[in-house]
Amino acid sequence: MSQANPFWGAARIHGELLSWALPSIARFTGTMKGPMIGPGAKEIPPTVKSFEVDFCTVARWDNGEIVEENLFYDVVGLMSQIGIGK
């Protein structure tokens, strides 16, 4: 990790140095062509509907490898687009 790189941040938690990349934003696009497991392990059949959802990911790196990643996206919007939500 280069301290000159503006895309890196670091914090100490309980004395451990944690390195985080700044968030990246991208877009999922696709079509629900296969089943999805829903609440209570209930299988939701494919709707064959398309979706387009923006997402944000933040990763923690250790020795040049991602060791933890957090992904945030609009679940309600995704469900609505594929015909599962209201």
Secondary structure in CASP SS format (residue, H / E / C, confidence):
PFRMAT SS
TARGET T0000
AUTHOR 0000-0000-0000
METHOD secondary structure of the structure
MODEL  1
M C 1.00
S C 1.00
Q C 1.00
A C 1.00
N C 1.00
P C 1.00
F C 1.00
W E 1.00
G E 1.00
A E 1.00
A E 1.00
R E 1.00
I E 1.00
H C 1.00
G C 1.00
E E 1.00
L E 1.00
L E 1.00
S E 1.00
W E 1.00
A E 1.00
L C 1.00
P C 1.00
S E 1.00
I E 1.00
A E 1.00
R E 1.00
F E 1.00
T E 1.00
G E 1.00
T E 1.00
M C 1.00
K C 1.00
G C 1.00
P C 1.00
M E 1.00
I E 1.00
G C 1.00
P H 1.00
G H 1.00
A H 1.00
K C 1.00
E E 1.00
I E 1.00
P C 1.00
P C 1.00
T C 1.00
V C 1.00
K C 1.00
S E 1.00
F E 1.00
E E 1.00
V E 1.00
D E 1.00
F E 1.00
C E 1.00
T E 1.00
V E 1.00
A E 1.00
R E 1.00
W E 1.00
D E 1.00
N C 1.00
G C 1.00
E E 1.00
I E 1.00
V E 1.00
E E 1.00
E E 1.00
N E 1.00
L E 1.00
F E 1.00
Y E 1.00
D C 1.00
V H 1.00
V H 1.00
G H 1.00
L H 1.00
M H 1.00
S H 1.00
Q H 1.00
I C 1.00
G C 1.00
I C 1.00
G C 1.00
K C 1.00
END
